[in-house]
Amino acid sequence: MLSTKIPSNLQSFQFSWNPSLPRNFYPQSLNSNPTTPFKTFSLSSTIKTTIPNSDSQQPFIKKHQFLSKIDLPVIIRKNGRNYKYFWDEGFLELVCVDDGDPLTFVQSFEVGIRNFVKILRDFFIPKQVTENYIEYVKWKFLHRVFSSSLQVLATQAMFRAIGVGYAQSLPSAAAMNWVLKDGLGRLSRCIYTACVGSAFDTNLKTAVHRSFALADNLGEVSAKAQIQTVCFDNLGLLLAAFLNVMLKNNERLQAGLPFVVYPIFSAIDLCGIYQSLKHVHLQTLTKDRLELILDKWIQCGYVPSPAEVSKLEGINLLEAGRKKGDWPIRIGCLDPKRLIPGLTMLTMNSLSNEDFYFICLETCYGLRSGKQGILLSLREGARTEDIIMGLLQACYIRQTLLSCTSKWKNVIEDFHISNSHIMKWLELSQESKSFGQSNLNTLHKQMLDLSWATKNILLGTHEQARYVFDDKYEF
């Protein structure tokens, strides 16, 4: 490999071609004379380059100055201008080939500002993220800055209340704030994670970073999030210190500062949290999120996007709650405290070794006494396809039951079932199964096209309960 030798104040280049192989260059003349002779040359072991180091040092060289040079077919765009490589008797030069005058001071200043903004953007923002990530970071900035500042001011007020003077209260408040945030915060996260266990993945914060990553850059997104948190929290600390410095000569205003800023900063903090979460569109599937998708598929015949499902989850909570009030679907195992209709016994008795789930009806006791619901019970070893298929079938059954609730009420409440009830339930079960089998492939394809993570369904602790089929009862 040949390496160029360049002065210390210039950039270095390396060439990847083998010098022992013949390589001919055919220069392209920049003038309009086609009779300009071409010259073939070979590389020497040492190549010198002349490349400007910065915008202020870049000489503006017009095209006609390089009529005798050989231009190479490589153009680099830098700071809004085009630069090209030229070969001139052992020298490799990178020069501006744009027509026009050199940059003025104002233009150079604008270019510098744009470069500074680009540096900040590259420092805080990952390279490959979704379009809603920028809006999320803007609201996160407000949340972290005012939250951190509010914590410092509140801790400072506590120190002043116990008799610590102004000179010591602000540094003590800042130190205590870091202790509470880093020390106790980490301890609380450890305790919370240990208690939640395997259900931690269903929490909103777990999949936030994954929802923004366009490529396999989850690590980069997580690292940038840590940088943002530290920098934004420090800005909040500076804001609290600035307010104290501004009021250091007026003890009355300084004493009333927490009472004035608390409602304002709290409102901005809560607004930042709410608005930032509105821009989080999770692609991971939970039971409730998958249920919304399947209901939309059954009713409208299409799969909603993550943004649409996020809006349904975050804004229409009351409406979603009313829908869940009638025939709610539960994933788990049979609860002896619930009223088990006779149809459920029939369904369990008809299971075979090929079934990886079963769907039955149940009635709730307690605060929701008399509330009818649908149970999806999963078998040990059930795959993601089985969960989607089972929940799709359960959603279809619910749609049918909602259209004729009074018709099925007596069927559920009767422990002793008639042959007509059995036939109705078997027909509904077979109809829902046929609907699921005919729609599953198309549904799965549309979910993949919309970037839904269909490889795994995140279930809560109670939803992870499974049954084991005892094959000795199979006939």
C-alpha positions as CSV (number, residue, x, y, z in Angstrom):
1,M,0.0,0.0,0.0
2,L,1.3,3.5,-0.8
3,S,0.8,6.3,1.6
4,T,1.1,10.0,0.7
5,K,3.6,12.2,2.5
6,I,2.0,15.5,3.3
7,P,3.2,18.4,5.4
8,S,2.0,18.5,9.0
9,N,-0.6,21.1,8.5
10,L,-2.3,19.2,5.7
11,Q,-4.7,16.3,5.5
12,S,-3.4,12.8,4.8
13,F,-4.6,10.3,2.1
14,Q,-4.0,6.7,1.5
15,F,-4.3,4.9,-1.8
16,S,-5.5,1.4,-2.0
17,W,-4.1,0.3,-5.4
18,N,-1.1,-1.8,-5.8
19,P,1.8,0.1,-7.3
20,S,3.2,-3.0,-9.0
21,L,0.2,-3.1,-11.3
22,P,0.2,-0.9,-14.4
23,R,-2.4,1.9,-14.1
24,N,-2.9,4.5,-16.8
25,F,-4.7,7.8,-16.3
26,Y,-6.4,9.6,-19.1
27,P,-6.8,13.2,-18.2
28,Q,-9.8,15.2,-19.2
29,S,-9.1,18.7,-20.4
30,L,-11.1,21.5,-18.9
31,N,-10.9,23.7,-22.0
32,S,-12.9,23.3,-25.2
33,N,-9.9,22.3,-27.3
34,P,-10.2,18.6,-28.0
35,T,-6.7,18.4,-29.4
36,T,-5.0,18.9,-26.1
37,P,-2.5,16.0,-25.8
38,F,-3.0,13.4,-23.1
39,K,-0.2,12.3,-21.0
40,T,0.1,8.9,-19.4
41,F,2.0,8.7,-16.1
42,S,2.8,6.3,-13.4
43,L,2.8,6.7,-9.7
44,S,6.0,7.1,-7.7
45,S,6.6,5.8,-4.3
46,T,6.0,9.2,-2.8
47,I,3.0,11.3,-3.6
48,K,2.6,14.9,-2.4
49,T,-0.7,16.5,-1.9
50,T,-1.8,20.1,-1.5
51,I,-5.1,20.3,0.4
52,P,-6.5,23.3,2.2
53,N,-7.1,22.9,5.9
54,S,-9.9,25.2,6.6
55,D,-12.3,27.6,4.9
56,S,-10.2,30.6,5.8
57,Q,-7.1,29.0,4.2
58,Q,-8.8,27.6,1.1
59,P,-7.5,29.5,-2.0
60,F,-10.1,30.1,-4.5
61,I,-8.7,28.8,-7.8
62,K,-10.6,29.2,-11.0
63,K,-11.0,26.4,-13.5
64,H,-8.8,28.0,-16.2
65,Q,-5.8,27.8,-13.8
66,F,-5.8,24.0,-14.1
67,L,-5.9,23.6,-17.9
68,S,-2.6,21.8,-17.8
69,K,-3.5,19.6,-14.8
70,I,-5.2,16.2,-14.9
71,D,-8.6,16.1,-13.1
72,L,-9.7,12.9,-11.4
73,P,-13.4,11.8,-11.5
74,V,-13.9,12.5,-7.7
75,I,-15.8,15.5,-6.5
76,I,-16.3,16.3,-2.8
77,R,-19.0,18.7,-1.6
78,K,-17.9,20.7,1.4
79,N,-19.6,23.7,3.0
80,G,-21.8,24.1,0.0
81,R,-19.0,24.2,-2.6
82,N,-17.7,21.6,-5.0
83,Y,-14.0,20.5,-4.7
84,K,-12.2,18.2,-7.1
85,Y,-9.0,16.2,-7.0
86,F,-6.3,17.2,-9.6
87,W,-3.0,15.5,-10.4
88,D,0.0,17.7,-11.2
89,E,3.4,16.2,-11.7
90,G,3.5,14.2,-8.4
91,F,1.1,16.4,-6.5
92,L,-2.5,15.6,-5.6
93,E,-4.5,18.7,-5.0
94,L,-8.1,19.3,-3.8
95,V,-9.3,22.6,-5.2
96,C,-12.6,24.4,-5.6
97,V,-14.1,24.2,-9.1
98,D,-17.1,26.4,-8.6
99,D,-17.4,29.5,-10.7
100,G,-17.8,32.7,-8.7
101,D,-16.1,34.8,-6.1
102,P,-14.6,33.7,-2.8
103,L,-16.9,33.6,0.3
104,T,-17.5,36.9,2.0
105,F,-17.2,37.4,5.7
106,V,-21.0,37.2,6.2
107,Q,-21.1,34.0,4.1
108,S,-18.2,32.5,6.0
109,F,-20.0,33.4,9.3
110,E,-23.2,31.7,8.0
111,V,-21.2,28.6,7.0
112,G,-19.6,28.5,10.4
113,I,-23.0,28.7,12.2
114,R,-24.3,25.9,10.0
115,N,-21.3,23.8,10.8
116,F,-21.7,24.5,14.5
117,V,-25.4,23.5,14.4
118,K,-24.4,20.3,12.5
119,I,-21.8,19.4,15.2
120,L,-24.4,19.9,17.9
121,R,-26.9,17.8,16.0
122,D,-24.4,15.0,15.5
123,F,-23.6,15.1,19.2
124,F,-27.1,14.8,20.5
125,I,-29.1,13.2,17.7
126,P,-28.4,9.7,16.3
127,K,-27.9,9.4,12.5
128,Q,-30.7,7.0,11.6
129,V,-33.9,7.8,13.6
130,T,-37.5,8.3,12.8
131,E,-39.0,11.7,11.8
132,N,-40.7,12.2,15.2
133,Y,-37.5,11.9,17.2
134,I,-36.6,15.6,16.8
135,E,-39.9,16.6,18.3
136,Y,-39.5,14.1,21.1
137,V,-36.1,15.6,22.0
138,K,-37.4,19.1,22.0
139,W,-40.1,18.3,24.6
140,K,-37.6,16.1,26.5
141,F,-35.3,19.2,26.7
142,L,-38.1,21.2,28.4
143,H,-38.9,18.3,30.7
144,R,-35.4,17.6,31.9
145,V,-34.3,21.2,32.2
146,F,-37.2,22.4,34.3
147,S,-37.4,19.2,36.3
148,S,-33.8,19.4,37.3
149,S,-34.0,23.1,38.1
150,L,-37.2,22.4,40.2
151,Q,-35.4,19.7,42.2
152,V,-32.5,21.9,43.0
153,L,-34.7,24.8,44.1
154,A,-36.9,22.5,46.2
155,T,-33.8,21.0,47.9
156,Q,-32.4,24.5,48.5
157,A,-35.6,25.6,50.1
158,M,-35.5,22.6,52.4
159,F,-31.9,23.4,53.5
160,R,-32.9,27.0,54.2
161,A,-35.9,25.9,56.2
162,I,-33.6,23.9,58.5
163,G,-31.3,26.9,59.0
164,V,-28.6,26.5,56.3
165,G,-27.6,29.9,55.0
166,Y,-27.7,31.1,51.5
167,A,-24.0,30.7,50.9
168,Q,-24.2,27.0,51.8
169,S,-27.8,26.2,50.6
170,L,-27.2,26.3,46.9
171,P,-24.1,24.1,46.8
172,S,-25.7,21.7,49.3
173,A,-28.9,21.6,47.3
174,A,-27.0,20.8,44.1
175,A,-25.0,18.0,45.9
176,M,-28.1,16.6,47.5
177,N,-29.9,16.6,44.2
178,W,-27.1,14.5,42.6
179,V,-27.1,12.1,45.5
180,L,-30.9,11.6,45.4
181,K,-31.0,11.3,41.6
182,D,-28.0,9.0,41.1
183,G,-27.7,7.1,44.3
184,L,-31.3,6.6,45.4
185,G,-32.5,6.7,41.8
186,R,-30.3,3.7,40.9
187,L,-31.3,1.9,44.0
188,S,-35.0,2.4,43.2
189,R,-34.5,1.2,39.7
190,C,-32.9,-2.0,40.9
191,I,-35.7,-2.7,43.4
192,Y,-38.3,-1.9,40.8
193,T,-36.7,-4.1,38.1
194,A,-36.3,-7.0,40.6
195,C,-40.0,-6.7,41.6
196,V,-41.4,-6.4,38.1
197,G,-39.2,-9.2,36.7
198,S,-40.0,-10.5,33.3
199,A,-43.0,-8.1,32.9
200,F,-40.6,-5.2,32.7
201,D,-40.6,-5.3,28.9
202,T,-44.2,-4.3,28.8
203,N,-43.4,-1.0,30.5
204,L,-43.6,2.0,28.2
205,K,-40.0,3.2,28.9
206,T,-38.4,-0.1,27.9
207,A,-39.3,0.1,24.2
208,V,-39.0,3.9,23.7
209,H,-35.5,3.8,22.2
210,R,-36.3,0.9,20.0
211,S,-39.2,2.8,18.5
212,F,-36.9,5.5,17.2
213,A,-34.2,3.3,15.7
214,L,-34.5,2.9,12.0
215,A,-31.5,0.5,11.6
216,D,-29.8,-1.7,14.1
217,N,-28.6,1.3,16.0
218,L,-30.4,0.8,19.3
219,G,-27.1,1.2,21.2
220,E,-26.5,4.6,19.5
221,V,-30.0,5.8,20.4
222,S,-29.5,4.7,24.0
223,A,-26.1,6.4,24.2
224,K,-27.4,9.6,22.8
225,A,-30.3,9.5,25.3
226,Q,-27.9,9.3,28.2
227,I,-25.9,12.3,26.8
228,Q,-29.1,14.3,26.4
229,T,-30.2,13.5,30.0
230,V,-26.9,14.6,31.5
231,C,-26.6,17.8,29.5
232,F,-30.2,18.8,30.0
233,D,-30.0,18.2,33.7
234,N,-26.9,20.3,34.0
235,L,-28.6,23.1,32.1
236,G,-31.4,22.9,34.7
237,L,-28.8,23.2,37.5
238,L,-27.4,26.3,35.8
239,L,-30.9,27.8,35.5
240,A,-31.5,27.3,39.2
241,A,-28.1,28.9,40.0
242,F,-28.8,31.8,37.7
243,L,-32.1,32.5,39.4
244,N,-30.4,32.5,42.8
245,V,-27.6,34.8,41.6
246,M,-30.2,37.3,40.2
247,L,-32.0,37.5,43.6
248,K,-29.0,37.2,45.9
249,N,-29.4,40.8,47.1
250,N,-33.1,40.5,48.0
251,E,-33.7,37.9,50.7
252,R,-37.5,38.3,50.6
253,L,-37.7,37.5,46.9
254,Q,-35.2,34.7,47.4
255,A,-37.3,33.2,50.1
256,G,-40.4,33.3,47.9
257,L,-38.7,32.1,44.8
258,P,-39.7,28.4,45.2
259,F,-43.4,29.4,45.7
260,V,-43.3,31.4,42.4
261,V,-41.4,29.1,40.2
262,Y,-42.9,25.8,41.5
263,P,-46.3,26.0,39.7
264,I,-44.7,27.4,36.5
265,F,-41.8,24.9,36.3
266,S,-44.1,22.0,37.3
267,A,-46.6,22.9,34.5
268,I,-43.8,23.1,31.9
269,D,-42.3,19.9,33.2
270,L,-45.6,18.0,32.9
271,C,-46.3,19.5,29.5
272,G,-42.9,18.4,28.3
273,I,-43.5,14.8,29.5
274,Y,-47.0,14.6,27.9
275,Q,-45.9,16.1,24.6
276,S,-42.8,14.0,24.4
277,L,-44.7,10.8,25.0
278,K,-47.1,11.8,22.2
279,H,-44.2,11.5,19.8
280,V,-43.3,8.0,21.0
281,H,-44.8,5.4,18.5
282,L,-44.0,2.0,19.9
283,Q,-43.7,-0.8,17.4
284,T,-43.6,-3.5,20.0
285,L,-46.7,-5.6,20.6
286,T,-48.4,-6.0,23.9
287,K,-51.8,-7.7,24.5
288,D,-53.7,-4.4,24.6
289,R,-51.9,-2.9,21.6
290,L,-52.4,-6.1,19.6
291,E,-56.0,-6.1,20.6
292,L,-56.5,-2.5,19.2
293,I,-54.8,-3.6,15.9
294,L,-57.1,-6.7,15.6
295,D,-60.2,-4.8,16.4
296,K,-59.4,-2.3,13.6
297,W,-58.6,-5.1,11.2
298,I,-62.0,-6.8,11.9
299,Q,-64.0,-3.6,11.7
300,C,-62.2,-1.7,8.9
301,G,-60.1,-4.3,7.1
302,Y,-56.7,-2.6,7.5
303,V,-53.8,-2.6,10.0
304,P,-53.3,0.8,11.8
305,S,-49.9,2.3,11.9
306,P,-47.9,2.7,15.1
307,A,-48.7,6.4,15.1
308,E,-52.4,5.7,14.9
309,V,-52.3,3.1,17.7
310,S,-50.3,5.5,19.8
311,K,-53.0,8.1,19.4
312,L,-55.6,5.6,20.4
313,E,-53.6,4.6,23.5
314,G,-52.7,8.1,24.6
315,I,-55.7,10.2,23.8
316,N,-58.8,8.0,23.5
317,L,-58.3,6.3,26.9
318,L,-61.9,6.9,28.0
319,E,-63.3,5.5,24.8
320,A,-61.0,2.5,24.9
321,G,-62.1,1.9,28.5
322,R,-65.8,1.8,27.5
323,K,-65.0,-0.7,24.8
324,K,-63.2,-2.9,27.2
325,G,-66.2,-2.7,29.5
326,D,-68.2,-5.1,27.3
327,W,-66.8,-8.6,26.9
328,P,-63.2,-7.9,27.9
329,I,-60.6,-10.3,26.7
330,R,-58.2,-11.8,29.3
331,I,-55.1,-13.9,28.6
332,G,-54.3,-16.3,31.4
333,C,-55.6,-19.4,33.1
334,L,-59.0,-20.2,34.6
335,D,-59.7,-18.6,37.9
336,P,-61.7,-20.7,40.4
337,K,-63.1,-17.5,41.9
338,R,-64.8,-16.7,38.6
339,L,-68.1,-18.3,37.5
340,I,-67.3,-21.0,34.9
341,P,-70.1,-21.6,32.4
342,G,-70.9,-25.1,31.2
343,L,-69.6,-24.2,27.7
344,T,-66.1,-23.8,29.2
345,M,-66.2,-27.3,30.6
346,L,-67.2,-28.5,27.1
347,T,-64.4,-26.6,25.5
348,M,-61.7,-27.9,27.8
349,N,-63.0,-31.4,27.4
350,S,-62.7,-31.2,23.7
351,L,-59.0,-30.2,23.6
352,S,-56.5,-32.3,21.7
353,N,-52.7,-32.5,21.5
354,E,-52.7,-30.3,18.4
355,D,-54.3,-27.3,20.2
356,F,-52.0,-24.6,21.6
357,Y,-54.8,-22.4,23.0
358,F,-58.5,-22.5,23.8
359,I,-61.1,-19.8,24.1
360,C,-63.9,-19.9,26.6
361,L,-66.4,-17.6,28.4
362,E,-66.3,-16.5,32.0
363,T,-68.1,-14.3,34.5
364,C,-66.3,-12.0,37.0
365,Y,-67.0,-11.7,40.8
366,G,-66.1,-8.9,43.2
367,L,-66.2,-5.3,42.0
368,R,-67.1,-6.4,38.5
369,S,-69.6,-9.0,39.6
370,G,-71.8,-10.3,36.8
371,K,-69.5,-9.0,34.1
372,Q,-69.1,-11.4,31.2
373,G,-65.7,-11.8,29.6
374,I,-63.7,-13.9,27.2
375,L,-60.6,-16.0,28.3
376,L,-57.7,-16.9,26.0
377,S,-55.7,-19.6,27.7
378,L,-52.3,-20.4,26.1
379,R,-50.6,-23.8,26.2
380,E,-47.0,-24.3,27.1
381,G,-44.9,-23.9,23.9
382,A,-47.4,-21.6,22.2
383,R,-45.7,-19.5,19.5
384,T,-46.2,-15.9,18.6
385,E,-48.4,-17.0,15.6
386,D,-50.6,-18.9,18.0
387,I,-51.0,-15.9,20.3
388,I,-52.0,-13.7,17.3
389,M,-54.3,-16.3,16.0
390,G,-56.0,-16.9,19.3
391,L,-56.4,-13.2,20.0
392,L,-57.8,-12.6,16.5
393,Q,-60.3,-15.4,17.1
394,A,-61.2,-14.0,20.5
395,C,-61.7,-10.5,19.0
396,Y,-64.0,-11.9,16.3
397,I,-66.0,-13.8,18.9
398,R,-66.4,-10.6,20.9
399,Q,-67.7,-8.7,17.8
400,T,-70.3,-11.3,17.4
401,L,-71.3,-11.3,21.0
402,L,-71.6,-7.5,21.1
403,S,-74.1,-7.7,18.2
404,C,-76.4,-10.0,20.2
405,T,-75.5,-9.8,23.9
406,S,-79.0,-10.7,25.2
407,K,-79.0,-13.9,23.0
408,W,-75.8,-15.2,24.7
409,K,-76.5,-14.0,28.2
410,N,-78.6,-17.1,29.1
411,V,-76.1,-19.4,27.5
412,I,-73.3,-18.1,29.8
413,E,-75.4,-18.1,33.0
414,D,-76.8,-21.6,32.5
415,F,-74.5,-24.3,34.0
416,H,-76.6,-27.0,32.4
417,I,-76.4,-26.4,28.7
418,S,-78.7,-27.6,26.0
419,N,-77.9,-29.1,22.6
420,S,-78.9,-25.8,20.9
421,H,-76.5,-23.8,23.0
422,I,-73.7,-26.3,22.3
423,M,-74.4,-26.0,18.5
424,K,-74.4,-22.2,18.7
425,W,-71.1,-22.1,20.5
426,L,-69.5,-24.7,18.2
427,E,-70.6,-22.8,15.1
428,L,-69.2,-19.5,16.5
429,S,-65.9,-21.1,17.4
430,Q,-65.6,-22.7,14.0
431,E,-66.6,-19.5,12.2
432,S,-64.0,-17.5,14.2
433,K,-61.3,-20.1,13.5
434,S,-62.0,-20.0,9.8
435,F,-61.9,-16.2,9.8
436,G,-58.5,-16.3,11.5
437,Q,-57.0,-18.8,9.2
438,S,-58.1,-16.9,6.1
439,N,-56.8,-13.6,7.3
440,L,-53.7,-14.4,9.3
441,N,-51.2,-14.3,6.5
442,T,-52.5,-11.0,5.0
443,L,-52.7,-9.5,8.5
444,H,-49.1,-10.5,9.3
445,K,-47.8,-9.1,6.0
446,Q,-49.4,-5.8,6.6
447,M,-48.1,-5.6,10.1
448,L,-44.6,-6.2,8.8
449,D,-45.0,-3.6,6.2
450,L,-45.9,-1.0,8.9
451,S,-42.8,-2.0,11.0
452,W,-44.7,-3.8,13.7
453,A,-42.4,-6.1,15.7
454,T,-44.2,-9.4,15.2
455,K,-41.5,-11.7,16.4
456,N,-42.6,-11.5,20.0
457,I,-45.7,-10.4,22.0
458,L,-44.8,-8.7,25.3
459,L,-47.1,-10.1,28.0
460,G,-47.6,-9.2,31.6
461,T,-46.9,-11.5,34.6
462,H,-50.4,-12.9,34.8
463,E,-50.7,-13.1,31.0
464,Q,-47.6,-15.4,30.9
465,A,-49.4,-18.2,32.7
466,R,-49.6,-21.4,30.6
467,Y,-51.4,-24.7,30.8
468,V,-49.9,-28.2,30.0
469,F,-51.9,-30.7,28.1
470,D,-52.2,-34.1,29.7
471,D,-52.2,-36.4,26.7
472,K,-53.5,-39.4,28.6
473,Y,-57.0,-38.0,28.3
474,E,-56.8,-37.7,24.5
475,F,-58.9,-40.3,22.7
